[in-house]
Amino acid sequence: MGETWDVLVAGGGNAALCAAIAARRAGARVLVVEAAPKFYRGGNTRHTRNMRCAHETATEHLTGPYTEDEFWDDLLRVTQGQTDEDLARYMIAKSSHMLGWIGEQGVRFQPSLGGTLSLGRTNSFFLGGGRAMLNALYLTAEKLGVEVRYDTPITALEIDNGRFRAAILNGTTRIEARSFVAAAGGFEANLEWLKASWGDRAENFLIRGTPYNRGDVLRMLIDAGVETVGDPTQCHAVAIDARAPKFDGGIITRLDCVVFGIVVNSEARRFYDEGEDFWPKRYAIWGRLVADQPDQIAYILFDAKSLKMFMPSLYPPITAGSIAELAGKLGLDAARLEATVGDFNGAVRSGSFDHTVLDDCRTEGLNPPKTHWARRIDEAPFYAYPVRPGITFTYLGTRVDRHARVRMANVGPSENMFAAGEIMAGNVLGRGYAAGIGMTIGGVFGRIAGEEAARHAVG
Ligand SMILES: Cc1cc2nc3c(=O)[nH]c(=O)nc-3n(C[C@H](O)[C@H](O)[C@H](O)COP(=O)(O)OP(=O)(O)OC[C@H]3O[C@@H](n4cnc5c(N)ncnc54)[C@H](O)[C@@H]3O)c2cc1C
């Protein structure tokens, strides 16, 4: 015999839990099905540290106001206009209530963490990180009476003319529900799907988060006629330590030292301006830049002057007493690397080095230039980190409206299907990224999806 629930939520991260709690608080009987085992519950949300929300004044944990207009300007700039303005502005307006709401669900905040991403005014940091945040949400959901099943992937969906009927769990159990919330993440952990858009380059990508976000629910929805949004190659991708594991390396594999040195590819040649802008505005382009290099590998090089200026990766840098020795350790052509470093050093016009401003230390007559923070690499020991593209999450997703209601291609809004989080992030993020928006998208649309799903189910 099958079961019938008011609201079935697919996923176990921020978006799913916000939806489940909101639906339960609105009076619905809610079942959450999480593909991962309990220990690994919570998808990419486990790895997060902060969330970007608009706010009018400084708070105990935020150093100043961040208005809705400023948030919108930031989003417009990073996406280069590739965003659904109506939906994005609506999300930003709702984000100003998010910190209060999520606090009511038991999540605690702390002052901003230091490091090179200066987010103390714009982003609220979770006390204890994403795992602690999730633990609070799970505890609240369970106390409210939400049922959670782990190790329970949705393996099929029954959808008639845009109306959700039932889901098959683990290939065996059939569950009916009056409303369905899809919060099962993107398809970043599905290498075959990544290869379909990136080609064989994707073999060399590392996935920063959960191996469970394979996009199965997204694929089922697309097959059932849901309208998609976004480009399959668009994603959040940063440069991470090439020695990181294939999945789930998390935040400690990210490298934030590009601005302090130079970056060369496997031919020992530079390929992009390492000092183009402040790191928080540029860190998310480096995954894509490395993906375009031969064998999808690059090396960040710097010298003794810079070693203590950034948060190190989990792995120690590769160290050598000379550039030629470093080249040998990296497997690069020594003469070529010496020439690249020599050309760079020769082009540096020294100024007053200050990594907190767009300083006047730059190169002249070099292609590509380094426009800020350029200092000669001439003080042994010399260091290098090998880096590969680290895929955080993908943007291709389901199109939704302000009610987080999924839209069916050529038909309009679905009667009872909603989506939140990575699975619909492409509505807001056509390209680019500003730190902390992933959690805003999941939190705001998760809450809306839960409320709307409950309204549909129990009135
Ligand atoms: C290392 C790292 C650091 C990050 N730091 C930040 C940060 O500080 N701030 C920020 O805003 N964003 C950050 N992000 C991005 C952020 O993690 C995501 O945007 C956000 O967590 C997405 O939430 P979600 O609920 O949509 O997806 P997830 O949290 O990934 O949850 C998706 C869930 O769906 C489950 N699932 C998948 N398939 C199925 C299925 N078939 N059936 C049932 N369940 C399924 C998964 O197991 C998982 O639990 C970071 C990401 C990474 C990888």
PDBQT file of the ligand as one rigid body, heavy atoms in Angstrom, charges set to zero:
ROOT
HETATM    1  C1  LIG A 501      32.406  24.161  -0.505  1.00  0.00    +0.000 C 
HETATM    2  C2  LIG A 501      31.181  24.991  -0.674  1.00  0.00    +0.000 A 
HETATM    3  C3  LIG A 501      31.032  26.153   0.063  1.00  0.00    +0.000 A 
HETATM    4  C4  LIG A 501      29.897  26.952  -0.111  1.00  0.00    +0.000 A 
HETATM    5  N1  LIG A 501      29.762  28.075   0.657  1.00  0.00    +0.000 NA
HETATM    6  C5  LIG A 501      28.640  28.828   0.532  1.00  0.00    +0.000 A 
HETATM    7  C6  LIG A 501      28.402  29.926   1.409  1.00  0.00    +0.000 A 
HETATM    8  O1  LIG A 501      29.157  30.200   2.354  1.00  0.00    +0.000 OA
HETATM    9  N2  LIG A 501      27.281  30.673   1.187  1.00  0.00    +0.000 N 
HETATM   10  C7  LIG A 501      26.390  30.379   0.184  1.00  0.00    +0.000 A 
HETATM   11  O2  LIG A 501      25.400  31.094   0.021  1.00  0.00    +0.000 OA
HETATM   12  N3  LIG A 501      26.566  29.303  -0.616  1.00  0.00    +0.000 NA
HETATM   13  C8  LIG A 501      27.658  28.524  -0.458  1.00  0.00    +0.000 A 
HETATM   14  N4  LIG A 501      27.801  27.421  -1.240  1.00  0.00    +0.000 N 
HETATM   15  C9  LIG A 501      26.701  27.077  -2.175  1.00  0.00    +0.000 C 
HETATM   16  C10 LIG A 501      25.587  26.448  -1.338  1.00  0.00    +0.000 C 
HETATM   17  O3  LIG A 501      26.082  25.286  -0.743  1.00  0.00    +0.000 OA
HETATM   18  C11 LIG A 501      24.352  26.085  -2.154  1.00  0.00    +0.000 C 
HETATM   19  O4  LIG A 501      23.954  27.149  -2.957  1.00  0.00    +0.000 OA
HETATM   20  C12 LIG A 501      23.198  25.732  -1.202  1.00  0.00    +0.000 C 
HETATM   21  O5  LIG A 501      23.619  24.970  -0.128  1.00  0.00    +0.000 OA
HETATM   22  C13 LIG A 501      22.150  24.994  -1.989  1.00  0.00    +0.000 C 
HETATM   23  O6  LIG A 501      21.142  24.525  -1.127  1.00  0.00    +0.000 OA
HETATM   24  P1  LIG A 501      20.141  23.434  -1.676  1.00  0.00    +0.000 P 
HETATM   25  O7  LIG A 501      19.277  23.063  -0.533  1.00  0.00    +0.000 OA
HETATM   26  O8  LIG A 501      19.528  23.898  -2.938  1.00  0.00    +0.000 OA
HETATM   27  O9  LIG A 501      21.099  22.204  -2.103  1.00  0.00    +0.000 OA
HETATM   28  P2  LIG A 501      21.907  21.192  -1.182  1.00  0.00    +0.000 P 
HETATM   29  O10 LIG A 501      22.229  21.773   0.130  1.00  0.00    +0.000 OA
HETATM   30  O11 LIG A 501      23.039  20.704  -2.007  1.00  0.00    +0.000 OA
HETATM   31  O12 LIG A 501      20.880  20.022  -0.954  1.00  0.00    +0.000 OA
HETATM   32  C14 LIG A 501      20.442  19.194  -2.008  1.00  0.00    +0.000 C 
HETATM   33  C15 LIG A 501      19.970  17.902  -1.391  1.00  0.00    +0.000 C 
HETATM   34  O13 LIG A 501      19.280  17.103  -2.339  1.00  0.00    +0.000 OA
HETATM   35  C16 LIG A 501      19.585  15.749  -2.061  1.00  0.00    +0.000 C 
HETATM   36  N5  LIG A 501      19.242  14.961  -3.256  1.00  0.00    +0.000 N 
HETATM   37  C17 LIG A 501      19.884  14.943  -4.447  1.00  0.00    +0.000 A 
HETATM   38  N6  LIG A 501      19.246  14.100  -5.283  1.00  0.00    +0.000 NA
HETATM   39  C18 LIG A 501      18.191  13.601  -4.617  1.00  0.00    +0.000 A 
HETATM   40  C19 LIG A 501      17.148  12.664  -4.957  1.00  0.00    +0.000 A 
HETATM   41  N7  LIG A 501      17.099  12.076  -6.154  1.00  0.00    +0.000 N 
HETATM   42  N8  LIG A 501      16.214  12.363  -4.017  1.00  0.00    +0.000 NA
HETATM   43  C20 LIG A 501      16.257  12.941  -2.782  1.00  0.00    +0.000 A 
HETATM   44  N9  LIG A 501      17.233  13.822  -2.403  1.00  0.00    +0.000 NA
HETATM   45  C21 LIG A 501      18.173  14.147  -3.322  1.00  0.00    +0.000 A 
HETATM   46  C22 LIG A 501      21.037  15.783  -1.692  1.00  0.00    +0.000 C 
HETATM   47  O14 LIG A 501      21.444  14.631  -0.983  1.00  0.00    +0.000 OA
HETATM   48  C23 LIG A 501      21.097  17.046  -0.837  1.00  0.00    +0.000 C 
HETATM   49  O15 LIG A 501      20.799  16.779   0.504  1.00  0.00    +0.000 OA
HETATM   50  C24 LIG A 501      28.899  26.574  -1.047  1.00  0.00    +0.000 A 
HETATM   51  C25 LIG A 501      29.017  25.373  -1.755  1.00  0.00    +0.000 A 
HETATM   52  C26 LIG A 501      30.138  24.588  -1.559  1.00  0.00    +0.000 A 
HETATM   53  C27 LIG A 501      30.238  23.280  -2.317  1.00  0.00    +0.000 C 
ENDROOT
TORSDOF 0
